[in-house]
Amino acid sequence: MPSVNGTTPVNGSSKFLDFHSAVETLHEYKSRDGLGIEDLIDTKQRGGLTYNDFLILPGYIGFPASEVVLDSPITKRITLKTPFVSSPMDTVTEHEMAIHMALQGGLGVIHHNCSPDAQADMVRKVKRYENGFIVDPVVISKETTVEEAKALKEKWGFGGFPVTESGKLGSKLLGIVTNRDLQFEDTLNQTVDKVMVTDLVTAQLGVTLPEANKILAKSRKGKLPIVDKDFNLVSMISRSDLTKNLHFPLASKLPDSKQLICAAAIGTRPEDKVRLQKLVDAGLDIVVLDSSQGNSMYQIDMIKWVKREYPGLDVIGGNVVTREQAANLIAAGVDGLRIGMGSGSACITQEVMAVGRPQAAAVYSVSAFAARFGVPCIADGGVQNVGHIVKGLALGASTVMMGGLLAGTTESPGTSFVSREGKLVKAYRGMGSIDAMQDKKAGAGSKNSQASNAGTARYFSEGDSVLVAQGVSGAVAHRGSIGKFVPYLAAGLKHSMQDCGMRSLRELHDSALNGTLRFEVRTASAQLEGGVNMESYEKKLYA
């Protein structure tokens, strides 16, 4: 190449290697650029790191972000299409959040700061939201009144009830009462046999789900009853489920029933065994034992009892932040672990109790140990943005649990209001806050509601005369619907993994272990450099 403006020495040298040999020359260096994961999380040398204390170094982009696969296990037996989990907090996850998290490929864990019956009802709503064959449809008899049918619609959130002779499954099918039949019907005391549809399209017992879906699509009906040779109702499929399949291809479902996967939290008290029975009867798939410090005799005994009494139910234990804590729960039989203590945005455990661990150090230590036994881990807490999600997964977590990040969405149960600054926000509180620990919903009217409270149970404070707060109450910015926010998080995660040169979460984990994925520690100045440095700006996260 001819010189245009003279030849200037580079780093004091005018003699250069052949540029064709640049890649081969890398082999002359003793190690790859940056740090391996073990050197990064060396607590003896660096202390405990949080997510903000390091970065992942970029790799080679040889594929589009759309090809990145986010499938990851939540337990030994259940895998999610999107590695996002909503926290079991009473201002984060009830049935609405659980449904929409599952539709987006993630998972919602329903909180237990409510009565057992209320929690079981929320589980039922999740399980009934989407189905393949509906094997336990809500069935009514011809003597049911219009008013009663409308009440059922209000209770379950859907309409379209089959009418049988006895009002039960397995009885002769007489008709179907649809939303259209009830919508403008003012005579509430008349029976449904006066308004029901009797011109039915049915399918015979033994039909496959694809065949039944084709019949339903051609019929233009809302429901397709499945009947036996004597026209007794056996099951049913719904057109709305076909629509949901089209709109939510990543939805977290069971392969046999096609129902959404549902998780719920319980404590470790004796009465929680009664609560769990109600949840299992409602169709629960995963139970999360909710405790700030999971390495206790109470949780270990509960894990063993659940695995013995409900072998088909997956159990997630925690919270833990050390290998020693994790080992006891793994030995007891957990199917998954929750990692984090004091790192949540509304948690003050580390400040008040002086117990806990920085989240990055905790996630790496526990997940590396648990992986040896095939136990997936959830990084729970400390997640404030997409970058923190990526870092938690890179350190070995299979999924990431979020509270404050999701509390501002439309589907959370928190109350929306306008702040003093004129911004739309939603109420959010830690389960260790005084507000949460004094909430009386879990007591269901009992005299000692404190003993039944999920907050006091989580922090072993049921019998305390003075409650010591380990969380705070406040508000978070309104973030819009889960239907937009979770896809934004997933897209951000895919682009980050593309920057790292990783096509899947499995490859991300393997590359961290074999040293291919590299990291760099961030100084305080580096963190300032990586932030926004402008006089004024608008931070719009997605469009």
VOGU-3710 file (C-alpha; in Angstrom, 3 decimals, decimal comma):
1> mpsvngttpv> 0,000/0,000/0,000  1,573/3,359/-1,007  2,119/5,979/1,664  -0,194/8,970/1,285  0,991/11,277/4,026  4,198/9,726/5,353  4,775/6,659/7,534  4,301/7,201/11,276  5,646/4,702/13,850  2,995/2,804/15,788
11> ngsskfldfh> 3,909/2,345/19,457  7,457/3,392/18,592  7,939/0,776/15,849  8,023/1,077/12,066  8,413/-2,668/11,462  5,091/-4,489/11,196  3,947/-8,085/10,855  2,039/-9,272/7,817  -1,587/-8,347/8,523  -2,710/-11,745/7,205
21> savetlheyk> -1,180/-13,351/10,303  -3,168/-11,291/12,833  -5,402/-14,164/13,979  -2,520/-16,652/14,253  -0,509/-14,120/16,254  -3,072/-14,308/19,052  -1,608/-17,711/19,970  1,564/-15,967/21,140  -0,314/-14,586/24,151  -0,458/-16,764/27,275
31> srdglgiedl> -4,194/-16,176/27,805  -7,191/-14,648/26,120  -7,980/-10,997/26,693  -9,877/-10,242/29,902  -10,588/-12,539/32,845  -12,018/-16,016/33,112  -15,019/-16,458/35,385  -12,994/-17,985/38,241  -10,521/-15,096/38,201  -13,394/-12,618/38,073
41> idtkqrgglt> -15,296/-14,074/41,048  -12,238/-14,499/43,269  -13,617/-13,200/46,543  -10,272/-13,482/48,309  -8,711/-11,117/45,787  -11,619/-8,851/44,775  -14,208/-9,186/47,543  -17,841/-9,821/46,694  -18,934/-8,442/43,328  -22,351/-7,188/42,265
51> yndflilpgy> -23,677/-7,012/38,708  -22,447/-3,437/38,260  -18,860/-4,390/39,141  -18,022/-6,146/35,858  -18,718/-6,412/32,137  -18,748/-9,273/29,646  -16,264/-8,850/26,823  -17,620/-9,063/23,248  -17,088/-12,132/21,064  -17,608/-12,807/17,356
61> igfpasevvl> -20,974/-12,116/15,713  -21,603/-14,809/13,121  -25,399/-15,032/13,289  -28,471/-12,774/13,592  -29,946/-12,090/17,044  -33,152/-13,833/15,959  -31,310/-17,167/15,976  -30,430/-16,952/19,674  -32,242/-19,648/21,677  -33,333/-18,735/25,213
71> dspitkritl> -34,661/-22,145/26,346  -33,537/-22,866/29,900  -34,606/-25,167/32,767  -36,454/-23,811/35,790  -36,431/-27,200/37,551  -34,949/-30,624/36,812  -38,026/-31,535/34,744  -39,469/-28,273/33,416  -37,911/-25,945/30,815  -39,004/-22,429/29,864
81> ktpfvsspmd> -38,717/-20,783/26,448  -37,860/-17,461/28,091  -35,724/-17,438/31,274  -37,789/-14,853/33,167  -39,656/-15,455/36,434  -41,809/-13,024/38,415  -41,303/-12,899/42,164  -43,888/-14,225/44,686  -44,567/-10,769/46,148  -48,035/-9,391/46,839
91> tvtehemaih> -47,402/-6,331/44,674  -45,931/-8,380/41,813  -47,557/-11,750/41,097  -51,168/-12,809/41,225  -53,029/-14,734/38,510  -52,902/-11,930/35,913  -49,104/-11,713/36,113  -48,741/-15,513/36,220  -50,893/-15,916/33,093  -49,105/-13,285/31,039
101> malqgglgvi> -45,620/-14,345/32,147  -46,441/-17,911/31,052  -47,853/-16,685/27,719  -44,537/-14,938/27,031  -42,583/-18,133/27,745  -41,654/-17,319/31,337  -43,199/-18,171/34,698  -45,095/-16,315/37,410  -44,891/-17,448/41,043  -48,137/-16,575/42,840
111> hhncspdaqa> -47,574/-15,027/46,276  -48,993/-16,520/49,482  -49,800/-13,361/51,443  -53,468/-14,290/51,140  -55,784/-17,043/52,328  -55,158/-20,586/51,019  -58,508/-20,542/49,198  -57,708/-17,239/47,485  -54,328/-18,531/46,361  -55,881/-21,776/45,100
121> dmvrkvkrye> -58,450/-19,771/43,110  -55,591/-17,882/41,434  -53,907/-21,167/40,508  -57,177/-22,414/38,971  -57,499/-19,278/36,870  -54,005/-19,812/35,483  -54,630/-23,491/34,735  -58,004/-22,823/33,075  -56,748/-19,945/30,924  -55,453/-22,178/28,137
131> ngfivdpvvi> -56,020/-25,844/27,386  -55,769/-28,553/24,785  -58,557/-30,919/25,736  -60,447/-29,339/28,629  -60,960/-32,425/30,771  -62,651/-30,585/33,660  -64,855/-27,928/32,026  -67,281/-25,866/34,083  -70,567/-27,708/33,450  -74,052/-26,502/34,338
141> skettveeak> -77,504/-28,105/34,314  -80,620/-26,950/32,475  -82,035/-25,720/35,808  -79,189/-23,222/36,216  -80,495/-19,669/35,978  -79,174/-16,923/33,712  -78,082/-15,019/36,818  -76,068/-17,997/38,060  -74,458/-18,455/34,632  -73,441/-14,786/34,569
151> alkekwgfgg> -71,949/-15,161/38,052  -69,878/-18,112/36,823  -68,626/-16,035/33,914  -67,618/-13,271/36,323  -65,856/-15,751/38,613  -63,836/-17,616/35,981  -63,290/-14,849/33,451  -64,712/-16,824/30,514  -68,063/-17,935/29,150  -69,327/-20,839/27,099
161> fpvtesgklg> -70,630/-23,449/29,528  -71,843/-26,886/28,368  -75,272/-27,872/29,687  -75,857/-31,507/30,647  -78,770/-33,394/32,198  -77,113/-33,727/35,614  -74,958/-30,614/35,446  -71,831/-32,766/35,592  -69,221/-34,144/33,223  -70,132/-37,612/31,896
171> skllgivtnr> -73,822/-36,772/31,595  -75,826/-36,345/28,365  -75,023/-33,101/26,537  -78,061/-30,846/25,973  -76,527/-27,604/24,694  -74,070/-24,787/25,329  -74,632/-21,367/26,883  -72,350/-18,817/25,201  -71,419/-15,205/25,980  -73,754/-14,044/23,224
181> dlqfedtlnq> -76,666/-15,902/24,834  -76,122/-14,128/28,163  -74,904/-10,690/27,124  -78,265/-8,969/26,594  -80,481/-11,330/28,574  -82,316/-9,341/31,258  -84,598/-12,061/32,617  -82,163/-13,301/35,213  -84,394/-15,844/36,909  -85,166/-17,890/33,804
191> tvdkvmvtdl> -83,293/-21,160/33,287  -80,529/-21,539/30,720  -82,412/-24,142/28,676  -84,487/-21,215/27,357  -81,426/-19,407/25,945  -78,824/-22,117/25,267  -77,609/-23,185/21,822  -78,777/-26,679/20,861  -77,453/-26,742/17,263  -74,130/-28,296/18,250
201> vtaqlgvtlp> -71,051/-29,469/16,358  -69,349/-32,255/18,312  -66,503/-34,718/17,948  -66,386/-38,327/19,067  -64,292/-39,640/21,916  -60,919/-40,798/20,549  -60,389/-37,827/18,225  -56,851/-36,427/18,327  -56,186/-32,808/19,266  -55,073/-31,800/15,719
211> eankilaksr> -58,191/-33,442/14,270  -60,427/-31,724/16,832  -58,797/-28,377/16,096  -59,553/-28,804/12,369  -63,215/-29,598/13,096  -63,447/-26,554/15,363  -61,817/-24,285/12,774  -64,258/-25,390/10,059  -67,329/-25,186/12,307  -66,813/-21,496/13,170
221> kgklpivdkd> -68,124/-22,332/16,632  -66,536/-21,134/19,857  -66,506/-24,543/21,579  -66,239/-28,153/20,398  -67,686/-30,683/22,887  -66,180/-34,188/22,813  -68,841/-36,849/23,410  -68,989/-40,625/23,682  -71,291/-42,932/21,680  -74,199/-42,126/24,024
231> fnlvsmisrs> -73,684/-38,351/23,588  -72,336/-37,968/27,117  -69,929/-35,037/27,528  -66,331/-36,252/27,970  -64,235/-33,120/27,375  -64,147/-29,972/25,270  -61,834/-27,731/23,270  -62,110/-23,963/22,796  -61,512/-21,679/19,805  -59,886/-19,120/22,109
241> dltknlhfpl> -57,145/-21,663/22,826  -56,452/-21,975/19,087  -56,073/-18,192/18,935  -53,738/-18,186/21,930  -51,574/-20,825/20,257  -51,162/-18,542/17,255  -50,466/-15,390/19,248  -48,210/-16,909/21,923  -46,010/-19,603/20,340  -43,486/-19,495/23,217
251> asklpdskql> -46,057/-20,032/25,984  -44,959/-22,180/28,922  -47,267/-25,207/28,745  -47,467/-28,798/29,837  -47,040/-31,112/26,831  -50,023/-33,325/27,638  -52,793/-30,964/28,794  -51,517/-27,842/26,951  -52,337/-25,868/30,101  -50,111/-23,001/31,218
261> icaaaigtrp> -47,449/-23,942/33,765  -48,256/-22,486/37,167  -46,024/-21,961/40,212  -46,959/-20,715/43,675  -45,138/-19,996/46,899  -45,802/-21,355/50,386  -44,038/-21,073/53,727  -42,568/-23,829/55,863  -45,071/-23,878/58,733  -47,245/-26,931/59,487
271> edkvrlqklv> -50,370/-25,122/58,203  -48,644/-24,633/54,847  -49,115/-28,362/54,261  -52,873/-27,773/54,229  -52,366/-24,803/51,900  -50,296/-26,939/49,538  -53,020/-29,577/49,319  -55,453/-26,922/48,093  -52,919/-25,685/45,536  -52,230/-29,191/44,242
281> dagldivvld> -55,970/-29,828/43,920  -56,159/-26,630/41,843  -53,510/-27,961/39,433  -50,205/-26,552/40,740  -47,065/-27,600/38,819  -44,229/-26,042/40,853  -44,121/-25,089/44,525  -41,599/-22,491/45,718  -40,658/-22,659/49,391  -40,447/-18,991/50,288
291> ssqgnsmyqi> -37,855/-18,054/52,900  -35,201/-15,353/53,150  -32,815/-17,952/54,599  -33,557/-21,373/53,174  -30,972/-23,383/55,052  -33,232/-24,255/57,989  -34,613/-27,373/59,619  -38,093/-26,133/58,689  -37,386/-26,009/54,965  -35,414/-29,231/54,853
301> dmikwvkrey> -38,250/-31,088/56,580  -40,783/-29,478/54,211  -38,789/-30,463/51,103  -38,649/-34,081/52,220  -42,355/-34,104/53,069  -43,402/-32,574/49,735  -41,241/-34,968/47,706  -42,705/-37,894/49,644  -46,355/-36,788/49,493  -46,370/-35,228/46,006
311> pgldviggnv> -43,700/-36,950/43,888  -45,083/-35,368/40,704  -44,730/-31,827/42,059  -41,477/-29,937/41,455  -40,002/-28,121/44,472  -37,833/-25,005/44,366  -35,965/-24,233/47,579  -34,191/-21,165/48,899  -33,144/-18,565/49,287  -29,456/-19,425/49,494
321> vtreqaanli> -26,179/-17,614/48,759  -23,501/-20,172/49,730  -22,541/-23,683/48,663  -23,082/-24,944/52,206  -26,663/-23,674/52,260  -27,336/-25,151/48,825  -25,850/-28,543/49,713  -28,395/-29,187/52,467  -31,348/-28,359/50,229  -29,969/-30,379/47,303
331> aagvdglrig> -29,478/-33,362/49,621  -33,093/-32,972/50,776  -34,269/-33,335/47,158  -34,998/-29,884/45,663  -35,623/-29,622/41,927  -34,410/-26,035/41,744  -32,827/-23,295/43,869  -33,416/-19,584/44,391  -30,243/-17,515/44,906  -30,200/-14,148/46,644
341> mgsgsacitq> -30,279/-12,568/50,073  -30,605/-8,840/50,578  -30,016/-7,804/46,966  -33,601/-6,931/46,002  -34,529/-3,313/45,323  -37,010/-3,249/48,238  -34,903/-5,405/50,582  -32,777/-4,107/53,485  -31,690/-7,447/54,969  -27,985/-6,805/54,367
351> evmavgrpqa> -28,253/-3,387/55,977  -30,339/-4,403/59,011  -29,152/-7,970/59,629  -25,605/-7,692/58,298  -26,210/-11,077/56,664  -26,320/-11,851/52,949  -23,953/-11,763/50,000  -23,323/-9,595/46,929  -25,434/-11,095/44,165  -22,795/-11,796/41,500
361> aavysvsafa> -20,629/-13,719/43,949  -23,643/-15,616/45,278  -24,969/-16,614/41,840  -21,643/-17,967/40,639  -20,777/-19,858/43,828  -24,155/-21,576/44,235  -24,962/-22,248/40,569  -21,511/-23,757/39,891  -22,019/-26,130/42,824  -25,657/-26,969/42,044
371> arfgvpciad> -24,829/-27,696/38,390  -22,796/-30,698/39,528  -26,063/-32,265/40,716  -28,212/-31,145/37,788  -30,128/-28,585/39,868  -31,086/-25,388/37,955  -30,766/-22,062/39,774  -32,772/-18,835/39,747  -30,865/-15,563/40,204  -33,308/-13,738/42,475
381> ggvqnvghiv> -32,768/-10,035/43,166  -30,553/-7,169/42,102  -31,937/-7,059/38,550  -32,534/-3,486/37,395  -32,057/-3,771/33,611  -31,351/-6,129/30,704  -27,606/-6,028/31,409  -28,128/-7,459/34,892  -30,208/-10,294/33,423  -27,386/-11,190/31,029
391> kglalgastv> -24,800/-11,113/33,806  -26,854/-13,320/36,116  -27,244/-15,902/33,352  -23,565/-15,688/32,366  -22,591/-16,440/35,976  -24,465/-19,743/35,819  -28,112/-19,056/36,645  -30,651/-20,830/34,446  -33,356/-18,203/34,959  -33,697/-14,751/36,497
401> mmggllagtt> -36,390/-13,720/38,994  -37,617/-10,114/39,006  -39,727/-8,146/41,470  -39,310/-4,390/41,187  -38,618/-4,573/37,454  -42,064/-6,150/36,856  -44,000/-4,438/39,665  -44,653/-1,425/37,450  -46,379/-3,387/34,697  -50,113/-3,352/34,075
411> espgtsfvsr> -50,530/-7,003/35,131  -49,100/-6,572/38,638  -51,636/-6,228/41,497  -50,120/-2,978/42,772  -52,168/0,225/42,844  -51,417/2,837/40,164  -51,274/6,517/41,130  -49,650/9,787/40,114  -46,556/10,712/42,121  -45,743/14,165/43,472
421> egklvkayrg> -43,561/14,671/40,402  -46,547/14,040/38,160  -45,375/10,597/36,983  -47,553/7,496/36,759  -46,263/4,910/39,260  -47,396/1,693/40,954  -47,161/0,724/44,606  -44,398/-1,755/45,416  -43,188/-3,191/48,695  -40,764/-5,779/49,958
431> mgsidamqdk> -42,260/-8,783/51,715  -40,097/-7,869/54,721  -41,619/-4,393/54,965  -43,801/-3,536/57,940  -46,745/-2,941/55,564  -46,456/-6,466/54,143  -45,877/-8,149/57,515  -48,954/-6,467/59,011  -51,230/-7,283/56,073  -54,210/-9,279/57,345
441> kagagsknsq> -55,370/-10,914/54,076  -53,406/-14,118/54,762  -55,099/-14,545/58,110  -58,535/-14,655/56,468  -60,071/-12,921/59,472  -58,329/-14,983/62,175  -57,394/-13,288/65,447  -53,682/-13,916/64,977  -53,186/-12,794/61,389  -49,476/-12,198/62,027
451> asnagtaryf> -48,919/-15,951/62,406  -50,476/-16,564/58,969  -48,713/-13,718/57,188  -46,339/-14,565/54,332  -43,971/-11,735/55,233  -43,521/-12,771/58,843  -43,153/-16,429/57,796  -40,511/-15,588/55,199  -38,406/-13,825/57,816  -39,172/-16,167/60,765
461> segdsvlvaq> -41,040/-13,398/62,630  -44,445/-15,017/63,262  -44,130/-14,923/67,045  -42,246/-11,655/67,461  -43,781/-8,994/69,696  -41,766/-6,373/67,808  -41,486/-6,703/64,019  -38,071/-5,863/62,562  -38,381/-4,626/58,978  -36,201/-6,251/56,328
471> gvsgavahrg> -37,872/-4,440/53,452  -39,365/-1,100/52,480  -42,536/0,207/50,823  -42,575/2,638/47,933  -43,418/2,972/44,261  -41,906/2,139/40,880  -42,397/3,710/37,465  -45,286/2,366/35,394  -43,817/0,240/32,580  -46,869/-0,657/30,525
481> sigkfvpyla> -48,013/-4,175/29,705  -46,072/-7,411/30,171  -47,037/-8,067/26,539  -44,530/-5,407/25,481  -42,097/-5,277/28,394  -41,103/-8,966/28,492  -40,515/-9,129/24,692  -38,283/-6,053/25,137  -36,284/-7,865/27,833  -36,028/-10,973/25,641
491> aglkhsmqdc> -34,909/-8,959/22,604  -32,305/-7,165/24,698  -31,031/-10,476/26,044  -30,748/-11,918/22,532  -28,781/-8,930/21,255  -26,451/-9,069/24,253  -25,779/-12,753/23,643  -25,179/-11,962/19,983  -22,560/-9,408/21,053  -20,956/-12,129/23,178
501> gmrslrelhd> -21,045/-14,554/20,238  -23,341/-16,997/22,038  -26,231/-18,718/20,222  -27,907/-20,206/23,311  -27,897/-20,077/27,091  -26,354/-23,545/27,139  -23,465/-22,232/25,023  -23,194/-19,190/27,306  -22,793/-21,427/30,367  -20,358/-23,796/28,661
511> salngtlrfe> -18,249/-20,904/27,369  -18,030/-19,371/30,824  -16,836/-22,663/32,289  -14,250/-23,418/29,581  -12,853/-19,887/29,614  -14,068/-18,787/26,174  -16,403/-16,174/27,660  -14,302/-13,386/29,130  -15,015/-10,662/31,661  -13,563/-7,372/32,897
521> vrtasaqleg> -13,808/-5,720/36,294  -15,228/-2,184/36,260  -13,761/0,547/38,404  -15,982/3,346/39,729  -14,708/5,551/36,899  -15,504/2,838/34,363  -19,064/2,608/35,661  -19,408/6,377/35,332  -17,998/6,208/31,796  -20,485/3,502/30,829
531> gvnmesyekk> -23,457/5,579/31,941  -25,117/8,520/30,274  -22,989/11,691/30,381  -25,254/14,461/29,118  -26,686/17,642/30,575  -30,229/16,430/29,937  -31,708/13,425/28,147  -34,762/11,229/27,768  -34,310/7,526/28,480  -36,805/5,606/26,328
541> lya> -36,135/1,885/26,674  -38,197/0,414/23,829  -40,664/1,235/21,086
//
